[in-house]
Amino acid sequence: MGRSCIRIVPKGGRVLFLLFLFVAAVGLGCQTRERYREAEAAVEAARDAGAARFAPFEFVSAEEYLEEAEAQLKESDFKTSERYSQKAKEFAEAALARSMEARQQMLVR
């Protein structure tokens, strides 16, 4: 019996394609880790500004999203990890802003 499959990509081309996919996946992982580190730094800045006291909702939300981003990163779910890292950063920045406003109000009084 003859084979009816037509080889479209030569073996060398398949290896090159797989190498490309590997490099793309590694690059995506690095980008995701960078987003996670940015979110982590934002949460730390909010913590240092007293966000747990002055903006508890935003701060706890930032911490929760950051924890979930880390869990997804460990599972190599880069897309979800990036989304959670972005949310963590947004909540952390909001918490930082509220904390700074609250501190200013305390100084005015």
N, C-alpha and C positions, 0 to 999 in steps of 0.2 A: 504494500500500500504506500502510496506517495503522500507526502505532506502537503496540505493545502495552505499552510501558513506562509505568509510572505514576510521575510525579514526586512523591516523598514530601517531599523537602526543597527549598524554593525556593532559587534561586541565592544570595540573600543569606544564607540559613541555612548553605549550604555554605561560604561565605567565613568566616562566624563560626566554624564548626566547625574549619576549617583554621587559623584564627587561634588558637583554643583549643589545638589540638594543638601548634602552634609554641611558644606560651607555656609549655605543660607540658614540652616537650622542653628548652627553654632552662632552665627551673627545675630539671629533673632534672640537667642538666649542671652547674649551679652547685652543687647539693648534692653531687654527686660530687666536684667539685674541692675543696670544703671538707673532705670525708672524706679525700681524698688529702693535703691540707695537714696535717691532724691526724696522719695516719700518718707523714708526712715529719718532723714535729716530734718525734714519739715515737722515730723511728729516730735522729734527731740527738741527742736526750737520752740514748739508750742508748749512742751512740758516745762522747759526752762523758763518760759514766760508766765507760768502759773495757770495754764489753761485748764488743768484739772479743777481748779477752784473757780476761775472766771468764765469758762466756757465748757462746762462738763459734757453737754450733749455732743458738741462738735469734737471735743477731744477724745471721748470714748469711741465715737464713730470712727475717727481717724485710726485709733489703735486697733479696733476690730477689723477694719479694712486692711490695715497693714499685716495683721496676723494671717488673714485669709490670703493675702497676696503672697506671703512667704510659703504658706501651705501649698498653694497652686504652683509656685516656683519649684518646690521640691518634687512635685508630681510632673514637672516639665510641661505644664499647661501654661505656656507663655502668654497666650492671648488673654486668658482670664486673669493671670497674674498682673499683666500690664493694666488691665481695666481696674482691678482692685487697688493697685499702686496709685493710679491716677485719682481714684476716689479718696484714698487715704491722704494724699497730698492736698486735695481740695479742702477736705475737712480740717486738716492740720493748719492750713493757711487761714481758714475762717476762724479757727480757735485762737490762733495767734493774734489775728486782728481784733477779735473781741477782748482778748486779754489785755492788749495794749490800750484799747479804749477804756476798759475798766480801771486800769492802772492810772491813766490820765485823769479820770474822774475822781479817783481817790486823792490825787495830788491837788486838784482844784479845790476840793472841800477843805 
